[in-house]
Amino acid sequence: MDRNDWGAVLRGTDWALLRAQKETLVSLTTRKETKPGEPVVAVISAEEMERLLGLLHFIDSVQDAAALEADESSVFGEPRGT
């Protein structure tokens, strides 16, 4: 792959897996306390939270770029509630 071939990167991305990974990151950044029956979640420092949010913004940007080239539902999934 050519170093500048972003198209190959976008085509080779498992969008369903990336959506699941993104949902996990979102869950970590929005969880206020451990849910009943779930293992205790370590406290996230402000610096770690900033890094996680940075990753989420990066993923958003990659998804937005991919949606310009591909079918939006393959990148973002089907709208919830449909």
C-alpha positions as CSV (number, residue, x, y, z in Angstrom):
1,M,0.0,0.0,0.0
2,D,1.2,3.5,-0.9
3,R,1.9,5.7,2.2
4,N,-0.7,8.2,0.9
5,D,-3.4,5.7,-0.1
6,W,-6.1,6.6,2.4
7,G,-8.6,5.0,0.1
8,A,-7.1,1.6,0.8
9,V,-7.2,2.3,4.5
10,L,-10.9,3.3,4.3
11,R,-11.7,0.2,2.1
12,G,-9.9,-2.1,4.5
13,T,-11.6,-0.8,7.6
14,D,-14.0,-3.1,9.4
15,W,-16.7,-0.4,10.0
16,A,-18.9,-2.6,12.2
17,L,-15.9,-3.3,14.5
18,L,-14.9,0.4,14.6
19,R,-18.5,1.3,15.5
20,A,-18.4,-1.2,18.4
21,Q,-15.0,0.1,19.6
22,K,-16.3,3.6,19.4
23,E,-19.4,2.7,21.5
24,T,-17.1,1.2,24.1
25,L,-15.0,4.5,24.3
26,V,-18.2,6.5,24.5
27,S,-19.5,4.3,27.3
28,L,-16.2,4.8,29.2
29,T,-16.4,8.6,28.9
30,T,-20.1,8.8,30.0
31,R,-20.3,6.2,32.7
32,K,-20.7,7.8,36.1
33,E,-20.8,4.8,38.3
34,T,-20.6,1.0,38.0
35,K,-23.8,-0.6,36.8
36,P,-25.3,-3.4,39.0
37,G,-23.8,-6.7,38.1
38,E,-20.8,-5.2,36.2
39,P,-17.2,-5.3,37.3
40,V,-15.9,-2.2,39.0
41,V,-14.6,0.3,36.4
42,A,-11.3,2.0,37.2
43,V,-11.5,5.8,37.6
44,I,-10.4,7.7,34.5
45,S,-8.1,10.6,35.1
46,A,-8.7,14.0,33.5
47,E,-5.7,13.4,31.2
48,E,-7.0,9.9,30.2
49,M,-10.4,11.3,29.6
50,E,-8.9,14.0,27.3
51,R,-7.1,11.3,25.4
52,L,-10.2,9.2,25.0
53,L,-12.2,12.1,23.8
54,G,-9.4,12.9,21.3
55,L,-9.7,9.3,20.0
56,L,-13.4,9.7,19.6
57,H,-13.0,12.9,17.6
58,F,-10.5,11.2,15.4
59,I,-12.8,8.3,14.8
60,D,-15.6,10.8,14.0
61,S,-13.4,12.5,11.4
62,V,-12.4,9.2,9.8
63,Q,-16.0,8.1,9.6
64,D,-17.1,11.4,8.1
65,A,-14.4,11.1,5.5
66,A,-15.4,7.5,4.7
67,A,-19.1,8.4,4.4
68,L,-18.2,10.8,1.6
69,E,-16.8,7.9,-0.4
70,A,-19.0,5.0,0.7
71,D,-22.6,4.2,1.7
72,E,-23.3,6.0,5.0
73,S,-25.0,3.0,6.5
74,S,-21.9,0.8,6.0
75,V,-19.9,3.4,7.9
76,F,-22.3,4.5,10.6
77,G,-24.7,1.6,10.7
78,E,-28.5,1.7,10.4
79,P,-30.2,4.5,12.4
80,R,-31.3,3.3,15.8
81,G,-35.0,2.6,16.1
82,T,-35.5,1.6,12.5
